[in-house]
Amino acid sequence: SCPGRAVNTDRDFEEGYRRIFQDYFVDYPIYSSKLFRRRFRMRRELFLRIINGVKAQDPWFEQKIDALGKKGLYPLQKVVAAIRLLAYGCSCNIIGDYIQISESSASDCLQHFCAAIEAHFGPEYLRSPTEEDLKRILIGNAACKMPSVNYVVNGSPYSMPYWLADGIYPNWPVFMKSIPDP
């Protein structure tokens, strides 16, 4: 800490890491795979793929030693902090108690995590679909044909859709025209 700054809070990073690891990542974790999926919004295997990709992309996620020789945050703590912030949409100070991380460190985790995810997984997942992707999507859509909707109004059969505000009503603001050309 520098002169004039607040004294560093002694956070027990080892305890935070041990707690997360015991809860979710040992052979017989405290919380089941079902609870892991509910809390992290993904399967454990996907989480491990993400943490490995993020660590490979950004050296910031490596555990560092400070000037006093104390170990810093583990990569697992940093990624858990970022994913929990994204999964729950909560503020940075809420997750600190469980993970043993400060508000500013949680914010840094989120920023580095998002940049690393985009850099590492972006070329595969944030690209336009290829011809092969489109074929697979269209085949899937064709296999899921919707049944036709036929209806009878005043004895006349219809097989086309009916839009509530398709020109037969006055142009009043109360009619929401969500489809411009039915």
C-alpha positions as a printed Julia matrix, in Angstrom:
182×3 Matrix{Float64}:
   0.0     0.0     0.0
   1.16    3.53   -0.72
   1.27    6.39    1.83
  -2.12    8.09    2.03
  -4.03    5.01    0.9
  -6.14    2.79    3.1
  -4.44   -0.19    4.67
  -4.83   -3.4     2.65
  -7.55   -5.67    3.94
  -6.13   -9.07    4.74
  -8.3   -11.34    2.64
  -7.74  -15.04    3.03
  -7.4   -15.99   -0.65
  -6.47  -19.55    0.28
  -9.71  -19.97    2.24
 -11.79  -18.52   -0.61
 -10.16  -20.87   -3.11
 -10.53  -23.88   -0.78
 -14.21  -23.11   -0.21
 -15.0   -22.89   -3.94
 -12.96  -26.0    -4.73
 -14.57  -28.08   -1.94
 -18.05  -26.9    -2.86
 -17.87  -27.71   -6.58
 -14.66  -29.26   -7.93
 -13.52  -32.2    -5.78
 -14.4   -35.81   -6.65
 -17.37  -35.72   -4.28
 -18.36  -32.04   -4.08
 -20.68  -30.6    -1.47
 -23.04  -29.33   -4.18
 -24.3   -31.56   -6.99
 -23.93  -31.03  -10.72
 -27.55  -29.9   -10.78
 -26.84  -27.15   -8.24
 -23.64  -26.2   -10.08
 -25.67  -25.74  -13.27
 -28.27  -23.65  -11.46
 -25.72  -21.41   -9.76
 -23.31  -20.94  -12.68
 -25.86  -21.24  -15.51
 -23.71  -23.91  -17.24
 -22.38  -27.44  -16.87
 -19.15  -28.01  -14.93
 -17.41  -29.29  -18.11
 -18.19  -26.05  -19.94
 -16.99  -24.03  -16.97
 -13.65  -25.89  -17.0
 -13.34  -25.32  -20.76
 -13.95  -21.61  -20.23
 -11.45  -21.3   -17.37
  -8.76  -23.07  -19.43
  -9.46  -20.84  -22.44
  -9.36  -17.66  -20.37
  -6.11  -18.66  -18.64
  -4.53  -19.44  -22.03
  -5.67  -16.1   -23.47
  -4.84  -13.62  -20.71
  -1.86  -13.91  -18.33
  -3.74  -11.66  -15.89
  -5.62  -14.79  -14.77
  -2.45  -16.48  -13.52
  -1.91  -16.46   -9.77
   0.67  -13.82   -8.88
   2.92  -13.22   -5.88
   2.91   -9.69   -4.44
   5.88   -7.63   -3.19
   5.58   -9.19    0.27
   5.7   -12.71   -1.14
   1.99  -13.39   -0.54
   0.0   -15.34   -3.12
  -2.75  -13.44   -4.88
  -6.1   -14.63   -6.17
  -6.32  -18.03   -7.81
  -7.54  -18.18  -11.42
 -10.59  -20.12  -10.21
 -11.57  -17.27   -7.88
 -11.22  -14.7   -10.65
 -13.34  -16.66  -13.12
 -15.98  -17.55  -10.52
 -16.26  -13.87   -9.61
 -16.76  -12.82  -13.24
 -19.24  -15.58  -14.05
 -21.28  -14.94  -10.92
 -21.43  -11.24  -11.75
 -22.71  -12.11  -15.22
 -25.03  -14.91  -14.09
 -26.75  -12.97  -11.32
 -26.37   -9.4   -12.57
 -25.34   -8.28   -9.1
 -22.91   -5.58   -8.03
 -19.23   -6.31   -7.45
 -19.38   -5.96   -3.66
 -21.99   -8.7    -3.21
 -19.82  -11.64   -4.29
 -16.76  -10.65   -2.25
 -17.66  -12.41    0.98
 -17.84  -15.91   -0.47
 -14.93  -15.63   -2.89
 -12.75  -13.47   -0.6
 -12.26  -10.77   -3.22
 -12.51   -6.99   -3.12
 -15.02   -4.94   -5.08
 -12.33   -3.44   -7.33
 -10.77   -6.86   -7.96
 -14.19   -8.28   -8.87
 -14.66   -5.45  -11.36
 -11.2    -6.12  -12.84
 -12.07   -9.83  -13.1
 -15.2    -9.03  -15.06
 -13.4    -6.71  -17.49
 -10.51   -9.1   -18.11
 -12.88  -12.07  -18.36
 -15.09  -10.46  -21.01
 -12.07   -9.4   -23.08
 -10.49  -12.86  -22.81
 -13.74  -14.63  -23.73
 -14.17  -12.45  -26.8
 -10.54  -12.92  -27.88
 -10.4   -16.68  -27.25
 -13.87  -17.86  -28.23
 -14.91  -15.01  -30.55
 -13.51  -16.44  -33.79
 -15.54  -19.62  -33.26
 -18.76  -18.31  -31.74
 -19.04  -14.61  -32.68
 -18.7   -15.01  -36.42
 -21.24  -15.06  -39.22
 -22.58  -18.53  -39.98
 -20.84  -20.56  -42.68
 -22.64  -22.36  -45.51
 -22.41  -25.57  -43.5
 -23.91  -23.85  -40.44
 -26.79  -22.46  -42.5
 -27.52  -25.85  -44.1
 -27.64  -27.5   -40.68
 -29.96  -24.76  -39.36
 -32.27  -24.92  -42.38
 -32.48  -28.72  -42.24
 -33.41  -28.44  -38.58
 -36.06  -25.84  -39.39
 -37.49  -27.93  -42.24
 -37.79  -30.95  -39.95
 -39.86  -28.91  -37.48
 -42.71  -27.92  -39.79
 -45.52  -26.17  -38.06
 -49.07  -27.36  -38.75
 -51.08  -25.09  -41.0
 -53.68  -22.91  -39.34
 -57.06  -23.07  -40.99
 -60.1   -21.3   -39.59
 -63.65  -20.4   -40.51
 -65.19  -16.95  -40.05
 -68.86  -16.4   -40.87
 -68.92  -19.64  -42.83
 -65.91  -18.71  -45.0
 -62.8   -20.93  -44.64
 -59.4   -19.21  -44.45
 -55.88  -20.62  -44.52
 -53.94  -17.37  -44.34
 -52.91  -15.47  -41.23
 -54.98  -12.65  -39.81
 -53.23   -9.6   -38.45
 -55.2    -7.49  -35.99
 -54.21   -4.13  -37.5
 -53.76   -5.03  -41.16
 -55.46   -1.99  -42.65
 -59.07   -2.66  -41.72
 -58.94   -0.45  -38.63
 -58.36    3.32  -38.37
 -54.78    4.48  -37.84
 -55.09    4.9   -34.06
 -52.09    4.76  -31.71
 -53.89    2.16  -29.61
 -53.34   -0.47  -32.34
 -49.78   -1.77  -32.15
 -48.51   -2.56  -35.64
 -45.59   -4.81  -34.85
 -45.44   -6.38  -38.32
 -45.15   -3.71  -41.03
 -46.13   -5.86  -44.05
 -48.39   -8.8   -43.23
